[in-house]
Amino acid sequence: MRTKLTVAAATAALATGGLAAAGAGASASPTAAAKAPSTASAAATRHVEGRVTAIDRSARTFTVRDAARGTLKVKVTSSTKFERVTFSSLRTGTRVDVRAKRVAGAWNATKVERGEAADNHDAAGHDAGDDHGGDDGGRHGGGADDGPNHS
């Protein structure tokens, strides 16, 4: 009987994403499984920052290209919150910060915020103008932009 309870508890814990109840067996309280973080809900939300690459006004969707996370197509709903930008003012090339939730196979935007226009970084996150060569105290040589015969 105890084995059946342990298997049932483990199955319930895996279904809700809480592995703590499975490790504790049948003696785990139901509230322990409810308080455990759900990996399903964490995986169903996304945060991207990047430039808008496409807009479909009739479908109320737009696509954002994030250098680190790739491209994400998001749908604007009646509950989407906008800050410093609106869907009608959105243009390709606009920098945005988007939070989205996966609902029925689509990414629904929960919050869209205009990104920082004057950030001093390129798409890879490097400072503009940085040659990645380091400071040599005024001496020459050693920089990433130096040729092979430069000393």
Backbone hydrogen bonds, N-H to C=O, Kabsch-Sander energy under -0.5 kcal/mol:
donor,donor_aa,acceptor,acceptor_aa,energy
5,L,1,M,-1.9
6,T,2,R,-2.3
7,V,3,T,-2.4
8,A,4,K,-2.4
9,A,5,L,-2.7
10,A,6,T,-2.5
11,T,7,V,-2.5
12,A,8,A,-2.3
13,A,9,A,-2.5
14,L,10,A,-2.4
15,A,11,T,-2.0
16,T,12,A,-1.6
17,G,13,A,-0.8
18,G,13,A,-1.4
19,L,17,G,-0.8
23,G,19,L,-1.6
24,A,20,A,-1.3
25,G,21,A,-0.9
27,S,24,A,-0.8
28,A,25,G,-1.3
32,A,29,S,-0.8
33,A,29,S,-1.0
34,A,30,P,-1.4
35,K,31,T,-1.9
36,A,32,A,-0.9
39,T,37,P,-0.6
42,A,38,S,-1.7
43,A,39,T,-2.0
44,A,40,A,-0.9
45,T,42,A,-1.0
46,R,100,A,-2.7
48,V,98,V,-2.6
50,G,96,V,-2.3
51,R,65,R,-1.3
52,V,94,T,-2.2
53,T,63,T,-2.8
54,A,63,T,-1.0
56,D,61,T,-3.0
57,R,55,I,-0.5
60,R,56,D,-0.8
61,T,56,D,-2.1
62,F,74,V,-2.2
63,T,54,A,-2.5
64,V,72,L,-2.7
65,R,51,R,-2.6
66,D,64,V,-0.7
66,D,70,G,-3.3
67,A,65,R,-0.5
70,G,66,D,-2.5
72,L,64,V,-2.5
74,V,62,F,-3.1
74,V,72,L,-0.6
75,K,107,W,-3.0
76,V,60,R,-3.3
77,T,109,A,-0.5
80,T,77,T,-1.3
81,K,110,T,-2.1
83,E,112,V,-2.2
90,L,86,T,-0.8
90,L,87,F,-0.7
93,G,52,V,-3.1
94,T,91,R,-1.9
96,V,50,G,-3.2
97,D,113,E,-2.9
98,V,48,V,-3.2
99,R,111,K,-2.5
100,A,46,R,-2.8
101,K,108,N,-2.6
102,R,44,A,-3.3
103,V,101,K,-0.6
103,V,106,A,-3.2
106,A,103,V,-2.0
107,W,73,K,-0.5
108,N,101,K,-3.0
108,N,106,A,-0.8
109,A,75,K,-3.0
109,A,107,W,-0.5
110,T,99,R,-3.1
111,K,99,R,-1.7
112,V,81,K,-2.9
113,E,97,D,-2.3
114,R,83,E,-2.1
115,G,95,R,-3.6
119,D,116,E,-0.8
122,D,126,H,-2.0
125,G,122,D,-2.0
128,A,120,N,-2.0
130,D,127,D,-1.8
139,R,136,D,-1.4
146,D,143,G,-1.5
150,H,147,G,-1.2
